[in-house]
């Protein structure tokens, strides 16, 4: 009887040990997967830096190629662009708060601040589209000159990235609502945070190189 009891006890211990080892192995694999995902996303960010670097270089080459037509200083409004900049920088701050709420597993708080971030990003995009419409009505279209072609290529590419970030944010709302604070969802949110802050940095460069220099 004692031998049977000891055998059963040892079997249970081995089973518990194997289960614990399996769980530890799964956690290790998951952390490796999350780390690889973040690393892969950094590679993507670096590739995007090359894209924007090329667009900035193209803009610099054609910065004085107006073809005798309308020039940027005739159209650019710094107060308007400062408003756009304020919206995007504020959205970076609100995203940071959303990340803190996510770290605390505060779903309501995270949704609230992500919603504010979405509204700020959407407002930025609406202002940018209005600016394009205004410039086009004044005769500064994509094919007006080499300058305006490079301007629209650079600024619109940034705008498309902002639009992609907004769509990504909506998808994350669905994922978190459905699955909660899973490790995959937290990794996705961290990648979007990197992407969003990256767009802020690019916009600061756009503001400095395109708009500030354009009014001089």
PENOR-V326129 format. One record per residue. RES is the residue in three letters. SS is DSSP state (A for helix, B for strand, O for the rest). NEAR is the number of other C-alpha atoms within 8 Angstrom. D_CENTER is the distance of its C-alpha to the mean C-alpha in Angstrom with 2 decimals. Layout:
# PENOR-V326129
res,ss,near,d_center
RES,SS,NEAR,D_CENTER
RES,SS,NEAR,D_CENTER
This chain:
# PENOR-V326129
res,ss,near,d_center
UNK,O,4,65.43
UNK,A,5,63.96
UNK,A,6,62.95
UNK,A,7,61.19
UNK,A,8,59.34
UNK,A,8,58.22
UNK,A,8,57.11
UNK,A,8,55.04
UNK,A,8,53.55
UNK,A,8,52.65
UNK,A,8,51.08
UNK,A,8,48.92
UNK,A,8,47.92
UNK,A,8,47.01
UNK,A,8,45.00
UNK,A,8,43.12
UNK,A,8,42.51
UNK,A,8,41.24
UNK,A,8,38.90
UNK,A,8,37.54
UNK,A,8,37.12
UNK,A,8,35.33
UNK,A,8,32.92
UNK,A,8,32.31
UNK,A,8,31.77
UNK,A,8,29.25
UNK,A,8,27.31
UNK,A,8,27.41
UNK,A,8,26.25
UNK,A,8,23.33
UNK,A,8,22.26
UNK,A,8,22.65
UNK,A,8,20.51
UNK,A,11,17.63
UNK,A,8,18.11
UNK,A,8,18.26
UNK,A,9,15.04
UNK,A,11,13.15
UNK,A,8,15.28
UNK,A,8,14.64
UNK,A,9,10.87
UNK,A,8,11.81
UNK,A,8,14.09
UNK,A,8,11.58
UNK,A,10,9.72
UNK,A,8,13.34
UNK,A,8,14.16
UNK,A,8,11.53
UNK,A,8,13.21
UNK,A,8,16.41
UNK,A,8,15.43
UNK,A,10,14.60
UNK,A,8,17.60
UNK,A,8,19.76
UNK,A,11,18.82
UNK,A,9,19.53
UNK,A,8,22.75
UNK,A,9,23.78
UNK,A,12,23.28
UNK,A,7,25.37
UNK,A,7,28.10
UNK,O,10,28.45
UNK,O,8,27.93
UNK,O,6,31.61
UNK,O,8,32.22
UNK,O,12,32.93
UNK,O,7,35.90
UNK,O,4,37.92
UNK,O,7,35.84
UNK,O,8,33.52
UNK,O,7,31.65
UNK,A,8,28.34
UNK,A,8,30.25
UNK,A,7,32.05
UNK,O,7,28.96
UNK,O,9,26.26
UNK,O,6,26.21
UNK,A,8,24.73
UNK,A,6,24.93
UNK,A,7,22.90
UNK,A,10,20.16
UNK,A,8,20.33
UNK,A,8,19.72
UNK,A,11,16.51
UNK,A,12,15.48
UNK,A,8,16.59
UNK,A,12,14.57
UNK,A,12,11.19
UNK,A,9,12.42
UNK,A,10,13.78
UNK,A,13,10.64
UNK,A,12,9.31
UNK,A,8,12.77
UNK,A,12,12.89
UNK,A,12,9.86
UNK,A,9,11.93
UNK,A,10,14.91
UNK,A,14,13.49
UNK,A,12,12.97
UNK,A,9,16.56
UNK,A,12,17.83
UNK,A,13,16.47
UNK,A,7,18.25
UNK,O,6,21.35
UNK,O,7,21.04
UNK,O,9,21.24
UNK,A,9,20.05
UNK,A,6,21.18
UNK,A,10,19.61
UNK,A,14,16.18
UNK,A,10,16.46
UNK,A,9,17.72
UNK,A,12,14.97
UNK,A,12,12.17
UNK,A,8,14.45
UNK,A,10,14.74
UNK,A,13,11.02
UNK,A,11,11.13
UNK,A,8,14.32
UNK,A,12,13.22
UNK,A,13,10.37
UNK,A,10,13.07
UNK,A,9,15.64
UNK,A,12,13.91
UNK,A,11,13.79
UNK,A,8,17.42
UNK,A,9,18.54
UNK,A,10,17.26
UNK,A,8,19.08
UNK,A,8,22.09
UNK,A,8,22.13
UNK,A,8,22.27
UNK,A,8,25.00
UNK,A,8,26.90
UNK,A,11,26.86
UNK,A,9,28.04
UNK,A,7,30.82
UNK,O,6,31.93
UNK,O,8,32.33
UNK,O,10,29.25
UNK,O,9,28.04
UNK,O,8,26.20
UNK,O,7,29.64
UNK,O,11,31.34
UNK,O,11,31.10
UNK,A,11,29.30
UNK,A,12,27.59
UNK,A,13,26.14
UNK,A,12,25.15
UNK,A,12,23.11
UNK,A,10,21.71
UNK,A,10,20.49
UNK,A,9,19.19
UNK,A,12,16.97
UNK,A,9,15.86
UNK,A,8,15.56
UNK,A,9,13.43
UNK,A,11,10.83
UNK,A,10,11.50
UNK,A,8,11.19
UNK,A,9,7.63
UNK,A,12,7.11
UNK,A,10,9.55
UNK,A,8,8.06
UNK,A,11,5.08
UNK,A,11,8.30
UNK,A,8,10.31
UNK,A,9,8.42
UNK,A,11,8.89
UNK,A,8,12.46
UNK,A,8,13.06
UNK,A,11,12.29
UNK,A,9,14.72
UNK,A,8,17.25
UNK,A,10,16.89
UNK,A,10,17.35
UNK,A,7,20.12
UNK,A,6,21.84
UNK,A,8,21.57
UNK,O,9,20.80
UNK,O,9,19.53
UNK,O,7,20.07
UNK,A,7,18.95
UNK,A,7,17.01
UNK,A,13,15.10
UNK,A,10,14.44
UNK,A,11,13.23
UNK,A,9,10.80
UNK,A,10,9.55
UNK,A,10,9.48
UNK,A,10,7.46
UNK,A,11,4.64
UNK,A,11,5.54
UNK,A,8,5.77
UNK,A,10,2.76
UNK,A,11,2.60
UNK,A,9,6.05
UNK,A,9,6.40
UNK,A,11,6.14
UNK,A,11,8.58
UNK,A,8,10.71
UNK,A,10,11.04
UNK,A,10,12.05
UNK,A,9,14.55
UNK,A,9,15.99
UNK,A,10,16.29
UNK,A,11,17.99
UNK,A,9,20.29
UNK,A,9,21.25
UNK,A,10,21.38
UNK,A,12,22.32
UNK,A,10,24.24
UNK,A,8,26.10
UNK,A,10,26.59
UNK,O,9,28.71
UNK,O,5,30.89
